[in-house]
Amino acid sequence: MRVDGRLDEVRRWTGGRGVDIVLDPVGGDRFTDSLRSLAPEGRLVVLGFTGGSIPTVKVNRLLLSNTSVLGAGWGEMLRQEPASLRWRWDELYPLLEHGTLTAAEPTVYPMAEAADALGALADRTATGKLVLDLR
């Protein structure tokens, strides 16, 4: 099953090669297409499961293109190595400051449009962070 036709779009955008990295905070139905969208030696980084279900990996898929699936749990990493956040920001901040790396601005909804914000989450049209302005 193709979720929202996005796998086909990725293939078209990359000339059929696939992408090197997928950051997946959703899981659920999108996980398999995310895995299929990887280029040879690509990585899928699991950030969470906002889609509800925790997906499983058929490891033969990983062997076919030498791809990998990684978990990135900040909370556990900080528990085990509290100083890691400092050195990571020391590397990231200059990239943000010089525009080499950019962070998307959040989409801000006034409180009166909270239902629209929830709708964007429910129908998965939201990209980046959504913020409710309580003023």
VEXTORLO-720278 format. One line per field, with one value per atom (N, C-alpha, C): residue in three letters; x, z, y. Coordinates in steps of 0.2 Angstrom, whole numbers, plus 2048, in hexadecimal, padded with zeros to 3 digits. Last residue first. Example, Ala and Ser with C-alpha at 12.3 -4.5 7.8 and 13.67 -1.06 7.14 Angstrom:
BEGIN
resn = (SER | SER | SER | ALA | ALA | ALA)
u = (840 | 844 | 840 | 842 | 83E | 842)
w = (823 | 824 | 827 | 827 | 827 | 827)
v = (7F5 | 7FB | 800 | 7E4 | 7EA | 7F0)
// end
This chain:
BEGIN
resn = (ARG | ARG | ARG | LEU | LEU | LEU | ASP | ASP | ASP | LEU | LEU | LEU | VAL | VAL | VAL | LEU | LEU | LEU | LYS | LYS | LYS | GLY | GLY | GLY | THR | THR | THR | ALA | ALA | ALA | THR | THR | THR | ARG | ARG | ARG | ASP | ASP | ASP | ALA | ALA | ALA | LEU | LEU | LEU | ALA | ALA | ALA | GLY | GLY | GLY | LEU | LEU | LEU | ALA | ALA | ALA | ASP | ASP | ASP | ALA | ALA | ALA | ALA | ALA | ALA | GLU | GLU | GLU | ALA | ALA | ALA | MET | MET | MET | PRO | PRO | PRO | TYR | TYR | TYR | VAL | VAL | VAL | THR | THR | THR | PRO | PRO | PRO | GLU | GLU | GLU | ALA | ALA | ALA | ALA | ALA | ALA | THR | THR | THR | LEU | LEU | LEU | THR | THR | THR | GLY | GLY | GLY | HIS | HIS | HIS | GLU | GLU | GLU | LEU | LEU | LEU | LEU | LEU | LEU | PRO | PRO | PRO | TYR | TYR | TYR | LEU | LEU | LEU | GLU | GLU | GLU | ASP | ASP | ASP | TRP | TRP | TRP | ARG | ARG | ARG | TRP | TRP | TRP | ARG | ARG | ARG | LEU | LEU | LEU | SER | SER | SER | ALA | ALA | ALA | PRO | PRO | PRO | GLU | GLU | GLU | GLN | GLN | GLN | ARG | ARG | ARG | LEU | LEU | LEU | MET | MET | MET | GLU | GLU | GLU | GLY | GLY | GLY | TRP | TRP | TRP | GLY | GLY | GLY | ALA | ALA | ALA | GLY | GLY | GLY | LEU | LEU | LEU | VAL | VAL | VAL | SER | SER | SER | THR | THR | THR | ASN | ASN | ASN | SER | SER | SER | LEU | LEU | LEU | LEU | LEU | LEU | LEU | LEU | LEU | ARG | ARG | ARG | ASN | ASN | ASN | VAL | VAL | VAL | LYS | LYS | LYS | VAL | VAL | VAL | THR | THR | THR | PRO | PRO | PRO | ILE | ILE | ILE | SER | SER | SER | GLY | GLY | GLY | GLY | GLY | GLY | THR | THR | THR | PHE | PHE | PHE | GLY | GLY | GLY | LEU | LEU | LEU | VAL | VAL | VAL | VAL | VAL | VAL | LEU | LEU | LEU | ARG | ARG | ARG | GLY | GLY | GLY | GLU | GLU | GLU | PRO | PRO | PRO | ALA | ALA | ALA | LEU | LEU | LEU | SER | SER | SER | ARG | ARG | ARG | LEU | LEU | LEU | SER | SER | SER | ASP | ASP | ASP | THR | THR | THR | PHE | PHE | PHE | ARG | ARG | ARG | ASP | ASP | ASP | GLY | GLY | GLY | GLY | GLY | GLY | VAL | VAL | VAL | PRO | PRO | PRO | ASP | ASP | ASP | LEU | LEU | LEU | VAL | VAL | VAL | ILE | ILE | ILE | ASP | ASP | ASP | VAL | VAL | VAL | GLY | GLY | GLY | ARG | ARG | ARG | GLY | GLY | GLY | GLY | GLY | GLY | THR | THR | THR | TRP | TRP | TRP | ARG | ARG | ARG | ARG | ARG | ARG | VAL | VAL | VAL | GLU | GLU | GLU | ASP | ASP | ASP | LEU | LEU | LEU | ARG | ARG | ARG | GLY | GLY | GLY | ASP | ASP | ASP | VAL | VAL | VAL | ARG | ARG | ARG | MET | MET | MET)
u = (7F2 | 7F0 | 7E9 | 7F5 | 7F0 | 7EE | 7F8 | 7FA | 7F4 | 7FF | 7F9 | 7FB | 809 | 809 | 802 | 811 | 80B | 80B | 820 | 81D | 816 | 81F | 823 | 81E | 810 | 817 | 81A | 800 | 804 | 80C | 7F8 | 7FB | 7FF | 7F2 | 7F9 | 7FB | 7E6 | 7E6 | 7ED | 7E9 | 7E5 | 7E6 | 7F0 | 7F4 | 7F0 | 7E6 | 7EC | 7F0 | 7DD | 7DB | 7E1 | 7E3 | 7E2 | 7E1 | 7E2 | 7E9 | 7E8 | 7D4 | 7D8 | 7DF | 7D2 | 7CF | 7D3 | 7D8 | 7DB | 7D8 | 7D5 | 7D5 | 7D9 | 7D5 | 7CE | 7CE | 7E2 | 7DE | 7D8 | 7EB | 7E8 | 7E4 | 7FA | 7F2 | 7F0 | 809 | 805 | 7FE | 815 | 80E | 80A | 826 | 820 | 81A | 833 | 82F | 829 | 840 | 839 | 836 | 851 | 84B | 845 | 85F | 85A | 854 | 871 | 86B | 865 | 877 | 879 | 873 | 876 | 871 | 872 | 87E | 880 | 87C | 876 | 878 | 87A | 876 | 870 | 871 | 883 | 880 | 87A | 886 | 889 | 886 | 87D | 87C | 87F | 883 | 87D | 87C | 88E | 88F | 889 | 888 | 88E | 890 | 87E | 87C | 882 | 886 | 882 | 880 | 88C | 890 | 88C | 880 | 884 | 888 | 87B | 877 | 87B | 884 | 883 | 880 | 884 | 888 | 887 | 87C | 879 | 87D | 879 | 87F | 87D | 86E | 874 | 87A | 864 | 865 | 86B | 866 | 868 | 868 | 861 | 868 | 86A | 854 | 858 | 85F | 84F | 84F | 853 | 851 | 855 | 855 | 853 | 84F | 853 | 853 | 856 | 851 | 857 | 853 | 857 | 859 | 85C | 856 | 85B | 856 | 859 | 863 | 863 | 85D | 867 | 864 | 864 | 86C | 870 | 86E | 861 | 865 | 86A | 85E | 85D | 861 | 85E | 864 | 863 | 852 | 858 | 85E | 849 | 849 | 84F | 84B | 84E | 84E | 845 | 84C | 84F | 837 | 839 | 840 | 833 | 837 | 838 | 823 | 829 | 82D | 81D | 81E | 823 | 811 | 819 | 81A | 804 | 807 | 80E | 803 | 800 | 803 | 80A | 805 | 801 | 814 | 80E | 809 | 820 | 81B | 814 | 832 | 82C | 826 | 83D | 83D | 837 | 848 | 841 | 842 | 84F | 850 | 849 | 856 | 84F | 850 | 862 | 860 | 85A | 86A | 866 | 864 | 870 | 873 | 870 | 866 | 86B | 86F | 858 | 85D | 862 | 848 | 84F | 853 | 83A | 83D | 844 | 838 | 838 | 83B | 837 | 83C | 83D | 82B | 831 | 837 | 822 | 824 | 82A | 822 | 824 | 826 | 81D | 824 | 826 | 810 | 815 | 81C | 808 | 808 | 80D | 813 | 80D | 80D | 81E | 81D | 817 | 821 | 81B | 81A | 82E | 82B | 824 | 83B | 834 | 832 | 846 | 845 | 83D | 850 | 849 | 848 | 85D | 85B | 853 | 85E | 863 | 861 | 851 | 854 | 859 | 851 | 84F | 853 | 852 | 858 | 855 | 848 | 848 | 84D | 84B | 84C | 84C | 846 | 84D | 84F | 838 | 83D | 844 | 833 | 833 | 838 | 834 | 838 | 838 | 82C | 833 | 837 | 820 | 822 | 82A | 81E | 81E | 821 | 81C | 822 | 823 | 810 | 817 | 81D | 803 | 807 | 80E | 7FD | 7FD | 801 | 806 | 803 | 803 | 803 | 806 | 802 | 804 | 800 | 804)
w = (874 | 876 | 873 | 871 | 876 | 878 | 862 | 865 | 86A | 85F | 861 | 865 | 853 | 859 | 85A | 84B | 84B | 852 | 842 | 848 | 847 | 832 | 838 | 83E | 82B | 82A | 82F | 829 | 82D | 82B | 824 | 81F | 823 | 82B | 829 | 824 | 830 | 829 | 826 | 83D | 83C | 835 | 83C | 83F | 83D | 836 | 833 | 835 | 841 | 83B | 836 | 84A | 84C | 845 | 844 | 845 | 846 | 844 | 83D | 83E | 851 | 84E | 847 | 854 | 857 | 853 | 850 | 84B | 84D | 85C | 859 | 853 | 85E | 862 | 85F | 84F | 855 | 858 | 84B | 84A | 850 | 842 | 848 | 846 | 83E | 83B | 842 | 841 | 842 | 83F | 834 | 839 | 83A | 833 | 830 | 836 | 833 | 837 | 835 | 82A | 82C | 82F | 828 | 82A | 82C | 824 | 820 | 822 | 82A | 825 | 822 | 835 | 82E | 829 | 840 | 840 | 839 | 83D | 83D | 83C | 83F | 838 | 838 | 84C | 846 | 840 | 852 | 853 | 84D | 851 | 84D | 84D | 85A | 853 | 84F | 866 | 864 | 85D | 867 | 865 | 863 | 86A | 864 | 862 | 877 | 871 | 86A | 87E | 87E | 877 | 87E | 87B | 87A | 885 | 87E | 87B | 893 | 890 | 888 | 896 | 897 | 893 | 891 | 890 | 890 | 895 | 895 | 895 | 894 | 89A | 89B | 887 | 88C | 893 | 881 | 87F | 885 | 885 | 887 | 886 | 87E | 885 | 888 | 870 | 874 | 87C | 867 | 86D | 871 | 859 | 85B | 861 | 850 | 855 | 858 | 83F | 846 | 84A | 832 | 836 | 83D | 822 | 829 | 82D | 813 | 817 | 81E | 808 | 80E | 812 | 801 | 7FF | 804 | 806 | 7FF | 7FD | 814 | 810 | 809 | 818 | 819 | 815 | 814 | 811 | 812 | 81E | 817 | 813 | 829 | 828 | 821 | 82A | 828 | 825 | 839 | 833 | 831 | 83F | 83F | 839 | 847 | 842 | 843 | 853 | 852 | 84D | 850 | 850 | 850 | 850 | 854 | 855 | 84A | 846 | 84A | 852 | 852 | 84E | 857 | 854 | 855 | 854 | 858 | 854 | 84C | 852 | 856 | 844 | 847 | 84D | 835 | 83C | 83F | 828 | 82B | 832 | 81C | 823 | 824 | 80D | 811 | 818 | 805 | 80B | 80F | 7F7 | 7FA | 7FF | 7FE | 7F9 | 7FB | 804 | 805 | 7FF | 803 | 7FF | 800 | 80B | 803 | 800 | 817 | 816 | 80E | 814 | 816 | 815 | 813 | 80D | 80E | 820 | 81B | 814 | 827 | 829 | 823 | 826 | 822 | 822 | 82F | 828 | 824 | 83D | 83A | 833 | 83D | 83E | 83A | 840 | 83F | 841 | 83F | 846 | 846 | 836 | 837 | 83E | 82B | 832 | 833 | 81F | 821 | 828 | 813 | 81A | 81B | 806 | 80A | 811 | 7FA | 7FF | 803 | 7E9 | 7F0 | 7F4 | 7DB | 7DF | 7E6 | 7D2 | 7D4 | 7D9 | 7D2 | 7CC | 7CE | 7DD | 7DE | 7D8 | 7DA | 7DC | 7DC | 7D8 | 7D3 | 7D4 | 7E5 | 7E0 | 7DA | 7EC | 7EE | 7E8 | 7E6 | 7E5 | 7E7 | 7EA | 7E3 | 7E2 | 7F8 | 7F5 | 7EE | 7F8 | 7F9 | 7F7 | 7F7 | 7F1 | 7F2 | 804 | 801 | 7FA | 805 | 809 | 805 | 7FC | 7FC | 800 | 800 | 800 | 800)
v = (8A9 | 8B0 | 8B2 | 89D | 89D | 8A4 | 895 | 89C | 89D | 885 | 889 | 88F | 87F | 883 | 886 | 871 | 875 | 878 | 86E | 86F | 873 | 865 | 869 | 869 | 865 | 863 | 868 | 85D | 861 | 85F | 853 | 858 | 85D | 849 | 848 | 84D | 84A | 848 | 848 | 84D | 847 | 845 | 859 | 854 | 84D | 861 | 860 | 85A | 860 | 85D | 85C | 868 | 861 | 85D | 874 | 871 | 86A | 876 | 875 | 872 | 877 | 871 | 870 | 883 | 87D | 877 | 890 | 88B | 885 | 898 | 897 | 892 | 899 | 894 | 893 | 89A | 89D | 898 | 890 | 891 | 895 | 890 | 893 | 893 | 885 | 888 | 88A | 889 | 885 | 889 | 889 | 88D | 889 | 87D | 880 | 883 | 880 | 87D | 881 | 87D | 881 | 87D | 87D | 879 | 87E | 888 | 882 | 87D | 894 | 892 | 88C | 897 | 899 | 897 | 892 | 899 | 89B | 884 | 888 | 890 | 881 | 880 | 884 | 885 | 889 | 887 | 87B | 882 | 886 | 86E | 870 | 878 | 86D | 86B | 86E | 870 | 874 | 873 | 867 | 86E | 872 | 85C | 85C | 863 | 860 | 85F | 85F | 860 | 866 | 865 | 853 | 859 | 85F | 84B | 84B | 850 | 84B | 850 | 850 | 83F | 846 | 84C | 831 | 835 | 83D | 82B | 827 | 82B | 835 | 831 | 82E | 838 | 83D | 83A | 82C | 82E | 833 | 82D | 827 | 829 | 839 | 838 | 833 | 836 | 83B | 83A | 829 | 82B | 830 | 823 | 829 | 82C | 814 | 818 | 81E | 810 | 812 | 815 | 804 | 808 | 809 | 804 | 803 | 807 | 7FB | 800 | 7FF | 7F2 | 7F4 | 7FB | 7EE | 7F4 | 7F7 | 7E2 | 7E3 | 7E9 | 7E2 | 7DF | 7E1 | 7E8 | 7EC | 7E9 | 7DE | 7E5 | 7E9 | 7D5 | 7D3 | 7DA | 7D9 | 7DB | 7D9 | 7E2 | 7DB | 7DC | 7EA | 7EA | 7E3 | 7F2 | 7ED | 7ED | 801 | 7FC | 7F7 | 804 | 804 | 7FE | 810 | 809 | 809 | 81F | 81A | 814 | 829 | 825 | 820 | 82C | 830 | 82D | 826 | 822 | 826 | 82B | 82A | 826 | 82A | 82F | 82E | 820 | 820 | 825 | 822 | 824 | 825 | 819 | 81B | 81C | 81B | 81A | 81D | 813 | 818 | 816 | 80A | 80C | 812 | 80F | 80A | 80E | 81A | 818 | 813 | 817 | 818 | 816 | 814 | 81A | 81B | 809 | 808 | 80E | 810 | 80B | 80A | 817 | 81B | 816 | 80D | 811 | 815 | 809 | 804 | 808 | 814 | 811 | 80D | 818 | 81B | 818 | 812 | 80F | 812 | 814 | 812 | 810 | 822 | 81A | 818 | 830 | 82D | 826 | 835 | 835 | 832 | 831 | 82F | 82F | 836 | 837 | 836 | 82E | 830 | 831 | 831 | 830 | 832 | 82F | 82D | 82C | 82A | 82F | 82B | 824 | 824 | 829 | 823 | 821 | 820 | 828 | 821 | 81E | 835 | 831 | 82A | 83B | 839 | 835 | 83F | 844 | 842 | 832 | 836 | 83C | 82C | 829 | 82E | 835 | 835 | 832 | 832 | 839 | 839 | 825 | 826 | 82D | 827 | 823 | 825 | 82F | 832 | 82E | 82A | 82B | 82E | 828 | 82F | 830 | 81A | 81F | 825 | 80B | 811 | 816 | 7FA | 800 | 806)
// end
